[in-house]
Amino acid sequence: MTRRKVVAVVGGGASGVLATRQILRATGDEVLLIEAGEPGGGLAYGHAARPWHLLNSRAAAMGADEDDPGGFARWAGCGPDDFRPREEYGRYLRAVLDQTHAAFGDRLTVRRERAAVLSDAGVVLAGGELVRADDVVLATGHPAAARAVAVDPRCPDYVDDPWRPGALEAIDPHVPVLLIGAGLTAVDAALTLTADGRRDAPVTLVSRRGQLPLTHTVRAAPPAVPALDDCASLRDVVRAVRESAAQAGDWRAVVDGMRPYLDRLWVAFTPAEQDAFLRHLARPWECHRHRMAPAVGARVAALRAEGRLEVRAGGLRSLVAPPAGGLMAELEAGAQWFGAAVNCAGSGRLPAAAGSFAAGLLAAGRARVGPHGLGLDIDASGRLLGADGRPQRGRWLIGPLRRGAQWETTAVPEIRAQAAALVGNSLLAGV
């Protein structure tokens, strides 16, 4: 009897669930899913998400299967243009995993333990046990959040992780709060801080540019693809996008139309062009690309109009904990006292922001930092590159840690496509 190949999937968030399902559906392999917490949630869709934390993608795009993107909308019983709660999407992912287990239970094992080390023979768990695997798919999610300023994370009035259960609810509603960052995480934190109506002190978001994510329309416009064929440089792409947005009348249609071409554009840019994009255009692009759901945008606008939410540009220069408590922040307009500060910055750069498992890979030379420190380095098929630049046989990467080598790699539709490509082009081929 031919032995089944064993594939270990490290990480049980959205990337891990989508990869697990695709491998089991498309191959005869056994899958060992390794996740210390409850599989299916991850950072974005776990139990820390509250009812007011909505998906920033329409339900029609969020199905688990590449050939059935509308599966989530049917499961939720909602319209294709709806923006559903993120916690509900986490329940959907857990239901998908349950269905997968029911269909392929003889080939799926879930280990509720932490993966510690990657070895030649498989994965070593935190307790020291080696679980053998022919292939390993890393699906460990985002790097750690960036640290905007040097501050002792043990300071009682500084919240380093806004997703830690109860961390935001514990903040006194009568003291002003500083949110470091102005992206979707900061918006989520602001919604939580103001959700129960008890807060009578303002919330301030601060970032270098002071730009909030923009807002989706209630109904999606058909995507409009700009004329990209003749674009030979970053400057050409910017020009084509601006011209197309002017012609389309709604820039959202152009941004959405570019989505399938973003990785091809990214890898075609020179390293200098990529660096220029990161320094000058990445934040404006993210504001246009990763938009707020209409209900969230309306809530944020109302909070600002009421004076309960303020957005400041200029960044944060320093954050000091005075003896009397709270935190003194040095902002562009001067020093200001806050009762609490919350780190809502985006993902940090590697190697400093690598999680424990990725850090172990780097230390052992089994991986190397990818372009611009945004993730780990991979080859065109998704294999990890070692410190020597050589592909690691049977060692694959999926999800946000591909960023840098790719650009569009953090949202469910792209991760779903990565899982399908990984199986179709790589695992099945025995690369």
KOLVO-43617 format. One record per residue: residue in one letter; x, y, z of N, C-alpha, C, CB in turn. Coordinates in steps of 0.02 Angstrom, whole numbers, plus 50000, padded with zeros to 5 digits. Glycine has a CB too. Example, Ala and Ser with C-alpha at 12.3 -4.5 7.8 and 13.67 -1.06 7.14 Angstrom:
// KOLVO-43617
a506604971650390506154977550390506604983550390505654977650452/s506424988850354506844994750357506455000250394507044997050286/
END
This chain:
// KOLVO-43617
m500434994050000500005000050000500445006250000499525000050061/t500285011049957500675017249953500505021650012500535020949887/r501035024150045500935028550103500685035350080501585029250143/r500185037850116499945044550102500475049650123499285045950138/k500535054950085500965060450105500625064350160501135065050045/v501025066750207500765070750263500975077950253501015067950332/v500485082550256500615089750251500435092950317500225092950191/a500915096150349500765099850410500625107150392501365099450461/v500065109750417499885116750407499965120150475499145117650380/v500435124950479500585128350541500195134950543501355129650549/g499695135250586499275141150592498565139550572499545146850549/g498085141350616497395139450604496925145350593497145135450660/g497195151050573496765156650555496475155650485497145163250558/a496275161150453495965160550387496435157050338495775167450361/s497075158950337497545155950290497605148450301498235159250296/g497655146350364497735139350379497115135250361497895138350451/v496525137950376495905134350360495825133650284495295137950390/l495955139150247495875138950174496375134150143495955145950144/a496995134150168497495129550141497305122250157498185131150170/t497095121050219496905114250239496335111650195496685114150313/r495825115650186495255113450146495465111950075494705118750147/q495875116350046496065115349976496485109149967496435121549950/i496945107950012497375101950007496955095650011497905101950063/l496485095450058496075089450066495605088350007495685089850130/r495345093749980494885093149923495245090949859494525099749911/a495865093149851496205092249786496715086649786496535098649767/t496875083849843497385078649846497135072849888498055081349874/g497535067649891497395062049937497835062349998497495055549901/d498155068050011498625068650066498265068950133499055074950058/e498635067250186498405068650254498625075650273498685063250304/v498225078950313498395085750337498395085750412497885091050309/l498915088650440498975089750512498955097250523499635086550541/l498395099850550498315106950562498535108450633497575109250550/i499035112750641499325114250706499135121450726500105113350705/e498755122150779498515128650802498385128350877497865130850764/a498735132650915498665132450988497975134851010499205136651020/g497705139850976497045142350994496495138650957496995149750979/e495905141750954495345138650918495435139950843494665141350943/p495485134750802495555135850731494965139650702495645129150695/g495105143750651494575147150616494515154550630493945144050630/g494795156950685494725163950701495315168150680494615164850774/g495875166650711496465170750698496375177750727496605171050624/l496835182150711496815188950737496215192750712497445192650718/a496055192050648495525196150618494825193950637495595196150544/y494715187350643494035184750648493915180950713493885180250590/g494345181750761494285178150824493775181150871494945177750858/h493765178750932493265180850980493385187951005493255176051039/a493955190850992494065197851011493675202650967494805199551008/a493455200350908493055204550865492365205550896492985201450794/r492125211850895491485213550924490965214450869491545219850967/p490315214850886489805215350835489885221250788489145215750866/w490195226650812490275232650770490905232350726490305238850813/h491295227050732491865226050689491645222250626492435222150726/l491595225850571491325222950510491885221250461490825227750478/l491745216350419492195214850364492265221150320491945208850322/n492855222050292492935227650246492925225150174493585231450259/s492635219250163492495216550097491775214250095492975210650079/r491475214550036490775212450029490715204850037490495214649961/a490145202750061490035195550074490135191350012489335194450102/a489975194049953490015190149892490705187549877489775194349834/a491225190649905491915188849888492225184149939492335194949882/m491875182349992492205179550051492115172050060491965182950111/g491855168550010491795161250016492465157850022491425158549957/a492465151950053493095148450067493385145150005492975143250120/d492965143649955493195139849898493305144349838492695134349881/e493855143249803494025147249744493475146749691494685144949715/d493155141049686492635140149635491935141949659492635132949611/d491885144649720491225146549747491305152449795490905140449784/p491505158349770491615164049814490985166349850491885169749775/g490385164649825489765166649858489555162149914489225167049808/g489975157249932489775152449984489645155650051490315147349991/f490025160750069489925163950134489255167650135490495168850149/a489085171250082488455174950080487865170250088488395178950014/r487895164450057487355159550065487325156950136487445153650016/w487905155350164487925152850233487645157950281488655151050253/a487805164350271487575169650316486855171850301488035175650311/g486585169750243485915171850225485865179250212485435169850278/c486365182150181486385189350171486455190950097486955192550211/g486415197350080486505199550012487235199849993486175206150002/p487385199549929488085199549907488465205949923488125198349833/d488105211549929488425217949944488475219450019488055223449911/d488245214850061488255216150133488965215750162487805211050169/f489065219450215489695219250253489535216250321490025226550260/r489715210050331489495206350389490005207050446489405198950372/p489785205550509490245205850566490835200950557489875204350631/r491415203150579492005198850572491955192650616492635202750590/e491645193250674491565187450717491135182250683491265189450785/e490635184550645490215179850608490635176150556489625183450575/y491095179750525491525176450475491975171350509491945181650438/g492195172750569492575167650606492155161450618492815170550672/r491505162250634491075156450642490995152650577490385158650669/y490975156450523490935153250457491555149050444490855158450402/l492145151650459492755147850448492765141550491493375152150463/r492515142150552492495136150595491995131050567492295138050668/a491445133650539490965129050507491275125650446490325132850487/v491665129550408492015126650350492485121150372492395132150311/l492845122450427493315117350452492935111150476493745120150508/d492365112350509491955106650532491705102550472491355109150574/q491485105950420491255102450360491825098650327490945107450310/t492405101650326492985098450298493165092250337493575103250295/h493135092850403493285087150446492775081450435493285089250520/a492145083350426491625078250414491735074650348490935081450415/a491975078350298492065075350231492725071450226492045080750179/f493235073850262493895070850253494205069050321494365075650215/g493775067050368494005066050436494555060850443493445064050478/d494575055950398495095050850403495775053550381494905044850361/r495775059450351496415062350328496585068950362496395063450254/l496175071150410496295077550444496375076550519495725082450431/t496935079150546497055079150618497195086250639497655074450637/v496865088550692496975095250719497335094550786496305099050728/r497905097750791498295097750853498255104650885499045095750840/r497945105050944497865111350979498485112651021497225111351023/e499035113650987499675115051020500055120250978500105108551028/r500565123151009500955128150975501545124950939501215133451025/a501635126750876502225124450838502825128550860502105125150761/a503365125150876503955128650903504515129250852504215125050964/v504675123650817505265123450774505105119350712505875120550811/l505375121550656505345117550595505975113350590505265122150532/s505885106850576506455102350569506445099250500506455096950625/d506985095550484507005092150420506455086850415507685088750411/a506255084150472505765078750471505045081150480505925073850525/g504945087450497504265089950508504265095950554503835084450537/v503835095750605503735101450651503805098950722503045104750640/v504195102650761504265101250832503775105650870504995102250857/l503355102550912502865106250951503195109151014502285101850970/a502835113851046503115117251104503295112451160502625122451131/g502945106851165503095102051217503675097451200502495097851230/g503965098251140504545094251121504395088551074504865091651181/e503755087151061503585081551017503715083350944502845079551027/l504015078650907504095079550835503505076350799504765076350811/v503165080350759502645077650716502925077550645501975081850720/r502955071650617503275070750552502815073150496503465063550542/a503115076350447502735078750389503195079050329502425085750403/d502915077150272503295077550209503345084750185502985073150156/d502795088450191502765095450172502505099450231502325096550109/v502715105750234502465110250286502245116750253503025111550341/v501635118850268501365125150243501335130050302500665124150210/l501695135550297501685140550350501115145350337502365144350354/a500655145950385500075150350378499985154150444499425146250361/t500525157350466500545160150533500295167350537501235159950559/g500045170150482499735176750486500215182550483499345177150549/h499995188150509500355194450503500965194750549499895200350518/p501465198750530501995200350579501695204250638502555204550545/a502085204850690501865208850748501785216150728502365208050806/a501405219750767501295226950754501945230850763500755229750800/a502015236050723502585240450729502555244250795502625245250670/r503135246150820503175250450879503315257550855503735247850930/a502825261850864502905268650838503425272650877502235272350840/v503455271450942503935274950985504195270051037503615281251019/a504735271951069505005267851123504605269351187505765269251133/v504275264251213503905264851276503915258051309503175267351264/d503965258051374503965251851411503285248451404504145253051486/p503255242551371502595239251362502275237251427502675233251318/r502655237351482502365235551547502005241451579502895233051593/c502055247251549501705253151576500965251651581501845259551532/p500645252551638499945250551646499455254451602499735251251717/d499655260251579499205264351538499365263851464499245271551560/y499795259351446499965258251375499715251351355500735258851363/v499305251051303499035244751278499405243051214498255245251266/d499835238051218500235236051160499825231951110500845232251182/d499315228451134498915224051092498175225751100499055216551108/p497875229351053497165231151061496695225251057496975236151009/w496935219451034496515213551028496545209051089496705209550967/r496945210851139496955206951200496275207551234497525209351248/p495945201951249495265202351277495215206951337495035195351297/g494735211651333494605216151388495065222151393494625212551451/a495575222551350496075227851358495775234751347496645226751308/l495355235551297495065242151284494495243651332494805242451212/e494105238651350493545239651396493795241851465493135233251402/a494415240151482494685241851548494905249151553495275237351565/i494935252651497495155259651498494605264051526495365262051426/d494785268351572494315273051603493975277351550494685277551655/p493305277451547492965281351496493005288851508492245279351493/h493295290951564493325298051580494005301051566493145299151652/v494465297351536495115300051519495205300051444495685296051554/p495565305051416495695305051345496155299351326495995311751323/v496035296551266496425290751243496755292351177495965284551235/l497385290351171497765291251110497815284451074498475294151124/l497605284351012497695278450970498265279850921497035276550932/i498775275650924499365276750882499265273050817500025274350919/g499105276750765498935273850700498245276450679498935266150704/a498115276350614497475278750589497175273950537497555285750558/g497385267650539497125262750492496515259150520497665257750474/l496365253450490495765249750509495785247350581495675243950463/t496385245650607496425243550676496245249250723497135240950693/a496485255250707496315261050749495575262550745496725267250726/v495275261850687494555262850680494175257850723494335262150606/d494385251550721494065246450762494125248150836494375239550749/a494715250350857494805252150927494375258050947495545253850941/a494315263050903493895268850918493165266750925493965274150863/l492935262150883492245259750888492125256150954492085255050830/t492615252250976492535248651040492535253551098493105243651049/l492985258351097493025263151153492395267351160493615267751143/t492035268451106491445272751107490785268851102491485277851051/a490815262251104490235258151087489665258751137490435250951081/d489825259151202489285258851252489005265651270489535255351314/g489275270951241489025277651255489255280651320488295277551254/r489665277051360489885279651425490465284451419490075274051470/r490835284051364491435288151358491255295451351491865285851299/d491515299651397491415306851393492065310651381491075309351456/a492595306951368493245309951351493415308151279493805307651400/p493775312351244493895311251172494405305751159494125317651140/v494365303151098494845298351071495215301851015494495291751047/t495875301451016496295304650965496685299350928496765309850997/l496635299550861497045295350818497615299550791496625292150760/v498215296950794498785300650767499195296150722499215303450825/s499385298750665499835295250619500225300450581499435290450571/r500725298150544501155302850508500755307050459501715299050471/r500315303850421499915307450371499235309650395499835303250310/g498985306350447498315307950472497775306150423498275315250487/q497865300750386497375298650336496995292550360497725297150269/l496335293050363495915287350379495775283350316495265289750411/p495605276950324495355273150267494735276450238495205265850286/l494655276150173494065278850141493495273750147494205280650067/t492915275350119492315271350131492055268150067491775275650163/h491825262050073491485258650018490825262150002491365251250036/t490615261449941489925263249924489465257549946489855264549847/v488815259149952488335254049974488285248549922487645257249986/r488295250249859488275245349805488925245649766487665246549758/a489165239949746489805239649710489705241549637490125232549716/a490165245649612490165247149540490575241849504490455254249527/p490415240549441490815235649403491555237849401490545234849332/p492025233249410492735235049408492925238049341493175228949423/a493365243049343493625246249283494385245349282493425253849279/v494635241949232495355240449229495705246049191495485233549194/p496185249349222496565254549186496995251549132496995258649234/a497205255749086497635253449030498345252649057497615258548970/l498525246449074499165245049106499685242049059499065240449165/d499485239949000499935236248956500555240248936499575234148894/d500485246748929501045250948907501425254048965500795256348861/c501255251949026501585254849085502265251449096501145254149149/a502795255349094503475252649102503785254649169503915254849046/s503435258749208503725261249270503175262849319504175267449258/l503375264049382502895266149433502555272549412503245267149500/r502915277249384502625283549362502085282349310503175288249334/d502205277649263501715276149212501075273249243502005271149161/v501155268949293500575265949325500155271249360500795260549376/v500495275649397500135281049432499735285249382500625285449473/r500055286849327499715290949276499115287349248500205292849219/a499185280849233498635276949204498055276449253498875269949184/v498205275549317497675274949367497295281549374497975272949435/r497655287049375497325293549381496885295049321497835299149390/e497125293349262496725294549201496105290149201497145293149139/s496175283849221495605279249222495095281349274495845272149235/a495325283649332494865285849384494465291949360495245287549449/a494795296449325494435302349299493905300349248494925307249267/q494065295349207493585293049156493015289049187493945288849104/a493175284949237492665280649267492165284449309492995275249308/g492385290049338491955293949381491945291549453491265293849354/d492195285749466492235283049534492895279249540491615278449551/w493355281849579494015278749585493965271749614494455283049630/r493445270249651493375263549681493365258149628492745263149724/a493015259549572492975254549519493655253049490492505257049463/v494095258149486494765257249459495205253449508495075264049441/v495175255249571495555251749622495365244349623495445254849692/d494715242949620494485235949620494695232349556493725235649629/g494685235949500494885232949437495625231249433494715237549381/m496035234749471496755233449471496945227349512497125239449498/r496505225149555496675220049605497005213849574496065218049643/p496745211049520497075204949493497765206149464496635201949440/y497955212349453498585213849420499115216549467498455218849364/l498945217349531499405220849576500055217149587499065221849643/d500025210549594500645206849606501095207149545500495199549623/r500805206649485501215207149424501545214049420500775205949362/l501185219249437501475225949437502035226549489500935231249450/w501895223849549502375224449604503045221249586502095221249667/v503035215049560503665211649546504015214749485503535204249534/a503645218349443503955221649385504305228049404503435222949332/f504115231149460504445237249483505175235649502504065240449542/t505615240249492506295239549516506295240249592506775244849484/p506805237649627506835238749699506785246049719507485235849727/a507075250549679507025257649694506305260149688507495261749648/e505955257649637505255259649629504825256849685504985257249562/q504945250649705504575247849762504695252049824504785240549774/d505315254049836505475258049894505135264849890506235258949900/a505115267849831504775274349822504035273549836504895277049751/f503745268149812503035266949826502915266349901502795260449790/l503325262549936503235261650008503295268250045503735256650035/r503755272550024503865278850059503335284050045504535281650042/h503085284149983502655289749963501935287849947502955293049903/l501815281849924501155280049898500805274549936501225278149827/a501155270749976500855264950008500265266950052501365261250050/r500345272050094499805273950139499195276550100500045279250188/p499275281250052498685283150012498355277249977498875288449961/w498775272649951498485266849918498075262649966499035262549886/e498355261350026497995257250075497335260550094498425256250137/c497315267150099496695270550116496165269550063496815278050126/h496375269149999495915268049945495735260649936496205270849880/r496225256349947496135249249934495755245749990496815245849924/h495955246850053495645243450110495175248450144496195240850160/r494555248450121494075253650139493625251350197493645255550079/m493325256250230492855254750283492175252850253492775260850330/a491825248350288491135246950270490725253350276490835241350314/p490195254150236489805260350240489555262150310489215259950194/a489315257150347489065258550415489635260850461488725252350444/v490225258050452490795260150493491005267250474491395255250485/g491035268650409491205275450388490725280550414491225275750313/a490075278950415489575283550441489665284650516488865280950426/r489825279350552489925279950624490535284250639490005273050656/v491075283250602491675287250613491535294650597492255284650568/a491175295950544491005302850527490595306150582490635303050460/a490125302350611489705305050664490125306550727489145300150682/l490585302050744491015303150803491445309350793491465297050815/r491695310350733492095316350720491675322650724492435315850651/a491065322450696490625328250697490425330050768490005326850655/e490365325150812490185326350882490785328450924489885320150911/g491385328350896491985330150933492245324650978491845336150974/r491985318650969492205313051011492795309450982491625308151021/l492945310750920493505307550886493885312750845493265301750840/e494535312950855494965317750819495515313850784495265323050869/v495685316150725496225313150686496765318350675495975310250618/r497375316750694497935321450688498495318650644498205323350757/a498795322950605499385321250566500005323350604499355324450496/g500575321150579501215323250608501575317850646501105329050652/g501215312650664501535307150699501645308450773502195305650667/l501945303550805502075303750876502835303750887501755297650912/r503085308750921503805309450930504065305850992503995316750935/s503675305851045503885302351106503275300951148504415306351146/l503345296151193502805294351239503135292551305502375288351211/v502985296351357503315295551421502785294651475503765301751438/a502925290151521502465288851577502675293051637502455281351596/p502315298451653502495302551712502315298951776502145309351709/p502615300851833502475297451897501745297651917502895300451951/a501385302851897500695303551919500215299051881500475310651911/g500455295651829500035291151791499875293851723499405289751828/g499585289651681499445291651613500065291851571499095298251612/l500025295251514500585295651468500615302651438500535290251412/m501215305451434501325311951403501585310751332501815316351444/a501195312951284501365311951213501615318351183500755309251174/e502165317851147502435323551110502185323051038503225323751112/l501695327251022501405327350956501665333350917500635327650960/e501475333950855501715339450814501515346150843501455338750742/a500915346450873500675352850901500935354050972499925352950902/g501305349351000501565350151067501405344251111501305356451098/a501565344851175501445339451223500725339351246501925340151283/q500465333251255499775332451279499735326151322499275331951219/w499345326651376499255320951421498665316751400499165323451494/f498755310151403498225305451389498185300451447498335301751322/g497585298351462497505293351514497735286551494496795293051536/a497735285251429497955278751403498165279751330497395273351409/a498595275351307498795275251236498765268051212499525278251226/v498545267151149498455260551121498845260151056497695259051109/n499265255051050499645254050988499205250950935500275249651002/c499015254850885498605252450829498995252850764497955256450824/a499655252950768500065253450708499995247050667500805254650726/g500155247650603500125241850560500705237150573500135244050487/s500755232050531501275226950541501965230050538501205221450487/g502415227550581503095229850582503525226250530503395228850650/r504145228250527504615225250479505005219550512505115230650453/l505145214650472505565209050495506295211050490505425202650453/p506735208150531506605202650577506305204450645507245199050590/a506295211150662506075212950729505355210850742506145220450739/a504915211150692504215209750701504025202450688503805214150657/a504515198250678504365191150665504075187850727504995187450642/g503555183850718503305179850773503805174550793502635176650755/s503655171050846504145166350873504335160850823503885163150937/f503845158250786503995152950739504405155550681503345149650714/a504205161250652504585164150597505285166250620504215170150567/a505335168850680505995170750706506445164650712505925174150774/g506165158950732506555152850735506795150650666506165147350767/l506375151450615506585149850547507165154150526505995150750499/l507125160550540507665165150521508305163450558507465172350535/a508245162050623508845160650662509185154250639508665159950737/a508785149350615509065142950593509285143050520508565137550603/g509175148650485509345149050415508855145550369510025146350404/r508285143450395507785140150354507345145050316507355135650398/a507415151350330507055156550294507505162750294506355158050325/r507335167450252507675173850253507155179450246508205174350196/v507335185350269506895191050265506785192850192507175197050305/g506165194050175505995195850106506105203150091505285194050092/p505935205250030506055212150009505745217250057505775213249939/h506145222150075505935227850116505735225850187505355231350083/g505885219750207505715217550275504975216650287505985222450323/l504575216050235503845215550243503615208450259503505218050181/g504035203550245503835196650257504435192150247503265194550210/l504305185750234504835180950219504905180250144504685174150253/d505485178050122505615177550050505385170750024506355178650035/i505115170849963504865164749930505075164749857504095164149937/d505035158849826505125158649753504445159449720505465151849731/a504425158849654503805160149617503255155249634503945159949543/s503425149249658502915144249675502685144749747503185137349661/g502995149049787502795149749857503225145949906502105147549864/r503785143149882504245139649927504665144649966504695134749889/l504785143150029505235147150070505935147050041505235144750143/l506265152750042506975153150025507375153250089507125159349981/g507885149050092508325148950150508795154850152508705142450152/a509205155050204509685160450210510165160750151510075159750275/d510275155050119510725154750061510375156449996511045147950057/g509725158149999509355159849939509085153949901509775163749895/r509185147849926508945141849892508255139949917509445136049901/p507815137549873507145135349895507195129449942506715133549834/q506775129649994506745124250042506245119050019506555126950113/r506475113250002506035108049974505475106350022506445101749956/g504855106749997504275104850037504095109750092504405098250066/r504355115850089504215120850140503895126850107504865122850180/w503255128150121502855132950084502605138450130502265129450051/l502435144050099502185149850136501545152250103502705155550138/i501055154050144500415156650119500185162250165499885151050116/g499885167450135499595172750175500025178950183499435170150241/p499895182850237500205189450244500965189550244499965192550306/l501295184150266502025184250267502335183650198502275178650311/r501925183050146502185183450078502315190750056501695180050029/r502065195450095502105202350073502825204550067501725207050123/g502955208350016503635210249998503835206549935504135208850055/a503805199849938503895195849878503285196749833503995188349895/q502695197449863502075199249829501795205349865501565193349828/w501285208349835500985214149869500275212549894500955220149821/e499855209849851499165208549869499105201649899498695209249807/t499185201149965499255194549996498955194150066499975192549998/t498515198950082498235198950150497485197850153498395205550182/a497135197950097496415197350097496205190250077496095202450049/v495605188250097495365181450087495365179350013494665180750114/p495115183349966495125181049896495825179349871494825186249851/e496325183349890497005181949867497305175849903497455187949877/i497175175149967497425169350004497095162949978497295170150080/r496445163449963496095157849934496405155749868495345159549924/a496585160549826496915159049762497615156249774496955165449719/q497965158649824498625155849840498565148449859498955159749898/a498065146849899497975139849919497845135449858497385139149968/a497425137849812497285133949752497905133149709496725137149711/a498295138449701498905138149661499425133749693499185145149649/l499465134049759499945129949795499825122549782499915131449871/v499205120549786499035113549774499105111849700498325112049797/g498845116149657498845114549585499535114449554498435119449549/n499975118949576500625119649543501205116549581500765126849530/s501105115149645501685113549686501615107049724501805119049734/l501145106749771501095100849813500925094749771500565101849868/l500455095349724500275089649683500855087549637499665091249640/a501255092449618501805091049573502415088249609502005097249536/g502395088449676502955085849715503585089949708503095078849694/v503505096649701504085101049692504515100949755503865108249676/
END
